[in-house]
Amino acid sequence: MRPVESTSEMQNDQTRLIIDTARRTLSIESQAIVGLKSRIDSQFVEIVGHLDQCQHLIITGVGKSGLIGKKIASTFASIGLPSLFLHAAEASHGDLGMISKGDTVIAISNSGETEEVVKLLPVFNRINCTLVAMTGNTQSSLAKQSNYVLDISVKEEACSKDLVPTASTTATLAMGDALAMAFMELRGVQEEDFALNHPGGSLGRKLLILVNDLMHSGEDIPKVKESADIYQILKEISQKRLGVTLVVGDQDQLLGIITDGDLRRLIELKQDISQVHAKDMMAGHPKTISKDTLAAKAVKVMKDHSITSLVAINEEKKIEGIIHLHDILKAGIV
């Protein structure tokens, strides 16, 4: 009689099957992406150049291709090219009004024969928009009726039964990313441009919020004259609650800074502090920054110098404000 497999042996077989399948999937999909490199040619360059000149980009498709198309459209929108996804099935029922003459349309269909997409081809031609096909079949109806063709064909899908689009959708997404990154370089998109389209997230906060947006200014700036005694210094630090006070001259020029740490160290010396004045204990040449500097950069300056406050000054070296690390943390910059 054939011996019955133990529970542990069955579990080991399942473990090996899961690991082997996952690794095989990643191997096939990575090879599919590598295979795209040789297809980046002069036509690809023309498409990127055309995208740089167009006003609107429309991505269309259905099913899994449509889902990938949504991501590609979102990527382009985030880097400054007005883009939207048009579901190919909905397009025939009024949504074609989203497309105007001179727009660029990227139609995604692995087979190149997707019925909903092929039905739109005569309309795209009448609208007089530029059509780019992303397809795995360069001899398909979609490819033959497009101005440009991006070959996204793969040798095999990761699905062992060849049922689920896997490597083909990965290749499509990668080609879309390649287009977007090349467009981004050609257009010269900078961090500030990118941040304008991401004001709500942590990325937007890092790239948009300036020192000026968070700093304390006017009467909220803690400052004392260099002749101030220890009691005036304590009062200013306590009332303004920033853990520091600036020391200024008769013309309100910045002379130095005193921190609550400086006060603690002075008290620890157990000397008579009643005769100590601001000029006697201040640290000269405090670190400064422009109010137009990104708050995220202010954090780096603080970290590099192991401090928690920066004085904002203008080109004439006049004090405009002070920013504390807690202000930046509270704003969610870091």
N, C-alpha and C positions, 0 to 999 in steps of 0.2 A: 504493500500500500504506500501511496505518496504521503510523505510526512506533512502535517499541517503547519503552516508558518505561524510562528509565535507573534503575539501582539507587538513586541518590540521590533521584530524583523519587518513587519508591515509598516510600522512607523518610520523605520529607517529608509525603507523603499520610497515612502511618500516624501520624506525629507529630501532624498536625492533627486526625485522627480521634480519637486518644486524648485530646488536650487538650479538644476540643469536647465529647466525651462526658462527661468528668469535670466540666466546667463546667456542662453542661446538667443533670447529675445533682444537683449542689449547688444550682443555681437552683431546680429543681423541688422538692427537699426543703426548702429554706428557705422557699419559698412555701407549702408544706404546713403548716409550723409557724406561719407568720404567719396562715394561715387559721383556726387554732385560737383566736386571741385573742378573736374575736367570740363564741365559744361559752362563754367563762368568764362564767357568769351566776349567778342565784340558786340554781339546782339544784347547781351546782358548790360554792357556799358551803355548802349543806346537806350535801353529801357530806363535805366537809372537817370540818364540825362533827360529823358522825356518826362519822368516823374518830377524832376526838378523844375520843369517849365509848366506843368499842368496846375490847374487851380483846385481840382477835386479828384480824389481817387475813390472808386467804387469797387468793392470786392463782392463777387457773387458766387453762389454754389448752393448745394443742398447736402443734407446728411452730415457725415463726418467731415467732408470737404468744406461744408458750410461752417462748421464749428471752427475749423482751422482758419477759415476766411475771416471770421469774427475777430480772432486773435490778431491776425495780420493787420486788419483795418485799425484795430485798437492801437497797435504798435506805431503805425504811421501817424495816427492822430496825435499820439503822445510826443512825437518829435516834430510836430508843426505842420504836417501836410493834412489839410481837411479831408477826412476819410470816413466812409461809412460802409456797413455791410448791407447788401441787398439780397434777401432770400430769393432765389431764382423762381420758386413757385409763386411767391407773392408779387413778383415783378409783373407778371402777366395780368394782374388784377388791380393795376393802378399805380404800383410803386415805381414803375419806370419813369414816373415824373421826377424822380430824384436825380436822374441823369440829364445833363445838358450837353450841348454841342461843345466839343473840345475837351470834355472830361476823359479820364483814363479809366478803363474797366479791366480788372483782372478777374477772369473767369476760371474757376477751379473745378476740374473734373478729371479724376484719374483715368477713366476710360476714354474721355473726350467725346462720349456719346450720351451723356446724361440728358434725358429727354427734356427736363425743365430748362436746362442750360442751352441746349441746341435750339430750342424754340425761340430763344431770345436773339440769336445771332442776326437774323435779318433786321430786327429792330435796332440793334446796336449800329448796324451799317447805315440805316436811315437817319439815326440821330447824329451820325458823323462823329462818333467818339473813337478813341484809340483803344483797340482791344488786345489785351495780353492774355494768352492761354497758359495756364499752369496745368499740364497734363502728362500722364504717363504713356500716352499714345500719340506720337508726333504725326501719324498718318490719319488721325481721327477727323471728324467733321469740325470739331472745335478748332483744332490746330490749323486746318486748311483755310478757315475763314477768319483767322486772327492776323493782326498786324505783326505780332511778335509771339514766339513760342518759347516757354521755359520747360525743358524736359525734366520731369520729376519721376521718371520711371525707376523702378527698383527690380533687382533680380528675383527677390522673393519676399513674401510677407513673413512676419515672425509667427503668425498663426499657423500651426502645423496642418490644419485642415483647410487653410487658404480661404477662410470665411471672414475673418475680422481684419479690416484695414489697420495696419500697424506700421510697418516700415514705410509704406507709401504716404501715410499722413505725417509721419515724422519727417520725411524728406520734404514734403510740402511746407511744413512749418519752418524747417531749416532754410529752404529757399526764400521764403518770405522774410525771414530774419536777415538773410544775406542782402536782399534788396534794400531793406530798411536801414541796415548799418552802412551800406555803401551810399545810400541817399543822404544819410546823416552826415557822413564825412564830406560829401560833395557840397551840401548845403552849408556846412560849417556850423552845425548846431552846437551851442555851448550849454554849459550847466544852467545858466540863467534862463535860456530859452526853454529848456526841458522843464524847469521848475514852474514856469508860468502855466503849464498844463497839468501840474500836480500840486496845487496849493493846499490840498486837504490832508495829505499824508505826511509822514515823518520826513520823506525826501523833500517835499515842498518846503516844509519848515526849515530844513537845513540850508536850502538853496535860495530862500526868499527873505527870511526874517533878518533884519539888520540890527546892529547895536542900537540904532536910533529908535527902533520899535520897542525896545525893552529897557532902555537906560532910565535912570532917575535924573530929572533935570530941575532947573529953577530952585525953588525953596526946598525941594526934596534932596538936594545935594548936601551931604554932611561936610561942613568946612568950618575951620576956625582960623583966626589970625595967628601968626607965629608967636605972638606975645601971650596967647591964651594959657591959663593955668590948668592944672590937672583936673580941677572940678568942671571947668568949661569943656574940657576935652571929653570927660566922662559923660557929661550931659548931652553933648552933640552925638556921640556914638550911640548912646542909649535911646535918644529920641528918634534918630533917623534909622536905627535898627538895621544897619548894613555891616556892622562889625568894624567899620573904619571911619576915619574922618580925614579930609584933605586939609592941608595947611597952605594958606594963601597969603600973599603979600598985600600991601596997601592998594595995589591996582588989581587985586583979585587974581594975580598971576599964580600959577601952580608952583609951590616950593617943595612940597613933600607930602608924605602920607603917614598916618598913625593907625595901627590896627589894635584891636582889643588884645591881641597877643603881645604887642609891645607894652601895653599897660600891665598885663599879668607879670611879665618878666621884670618890669620896673618894681612892682610891689614885692616880688620874690626876693629882691635885693635887700629888703628891710631897711631902706634908707628913708630919710625925711623927704617925702615927695611933694610937700606943700609948696616948695619953692621951684619946682620943676615947671618949665614952660614948653609949649609945643615945639619951639625951635630946638630945644635941648634933646628931644627924644624922637623927632620925626626921621623917617627914612627919606633921603633925598632922591630925586630922579625917579619917581614912581612910573610904572609901566603905563603907557598910553596907547590909545587906538582911535581911529577915525569913526565917527558915528555912522558912516556909510559902509562900514565893514560888515560882512556877514557875521551873525552871532555865532555861527559854528566855528568860524575862524578865531573868534574871541576865546572860545573854549580851549582851542589849541594853544593860544598864547598863554593862557592861565596855567594850563598843564605843563607847558615847557618851563615856566618860571615858578611853578609851585605857589601860585597866588590865587586868591578868590575874587579879586576886584580889578577892574581896569578903568582908567580915567579917559573919557572921550574928550578930545580936544580938536579944535579946527586948525586951519592952516596958519592962523596968527598965534597959535599955541594957547588960545583962550579956552577955558573950561566950558564944555557944553553939557556934560553929564557924567554919570558913573554907572557902571553895570557890574552886578554881582553874579557869581556863579549860580546862586539860587534862582535868580531871575531867568536864567537860561534853562535850568533844569525844569522850572515850573512851566515854561513855554513848550517843553517837550522836544527841545533841539537835540538833546542827548538822552 
